[in-house]
């Protein structure tokens, strides 16, 4: 497996972290639209991403050229408040002019197997994403790729995995594979709050965690408010 390159960006305050990501996403979007006419971004779930999405409402950009995808989804009914697409719609999409047909939600209400099959078809024509946003769980999981489960790290792995035994509720989920998430020009991890500190320590010490399986050619950027511990 390709060695992972990690660039760490540490901020004392979450507001500063969100401002830095806000600016970076705007710049990457502008560059992508200028270079090839659209900007393809993969979204994460979680509280810090939600705060970022609320901030992105105020981004000065050409929303007409944004294409939105999701890194994972819980197998819950449409509009369930615990779904990532429900959160993103409430925090962001309802307030900007992204064309609805350019928001590609995961049909997780169909169940893990059928929903994963549909989403594989949805993203089949996307060669590389421009930017992927990912969170980190306290067990080192990212998207819905959990320790002990299939991560999809090889090029032969399906781009979208049906997850049936996640270690968090609900157990049935759908997730882009590690290999597919790695096919992006930019990958940004967000890790805030003390509950993530142990996972970051393990990750940075070389422990084999799902977050370690995301290996884009250009490396990954970790945005965190957790400083490195003194030796």
Secondary structure as GFF3:
##gff-version 3
##sequence-region A 1 231
A	DSSP	beta_strand	6	10	.	.	.	ID=ss1
A	DSSP	alpha_helix	14	36	.	.	.	ID=ss2
A	DSSP	beta_strand	39	43	.	.	.	ID=ss3
A	DSSP	alpha_helix	47	56	.	.	.	ID=ss4
A	DSSP	three_ten_helix	63	65	.	.	.	ID=ss5
A	DSSP	beta_strand	66	70	.	.	.	ID=ss6
A	DSSP	beta_strand	72	74	.	.	.	ID=ss7
A	DSSP	alpha_helix	84	91	.	.	.	ID=ss8
A	DSSP	three_ten_helix	93	95	.	.	.	ID=ss9
A	DSSP	three_ten_helix	100	102	.	.	.	ID=ss10
A	DSSP	three_ten_helix	108	110	.	.	.	ID=ss11
A	DSSP	alpha_helix	112	123	.	.	.	ID=ss12
A	DSSP	beta_strand	129	135	.	.	.	ID=ss13
A	DSSP	beta_strand	160	163	.	.	.	ID=ss14
A	DSSP	beta_strand	173	176	.	.	.	ID=ss15
A	DSSP	alpha_helix	178	181	.	.	.	ID=ss16
A	DSSP	beta_strand	184	191	.	.	.	ID=ss17
A	DSSP	three_ten_helix	194	196	.	.	.	ID=ss18
A	DSSP	alpha_helix	197	204	.	.	.	ID=ss19
A	DSSP	three_ten_helix	210	213	.	.	.	ID=ss20
A	DSSP	beta_strand	220	224	.	.	.	ID=ss21
###
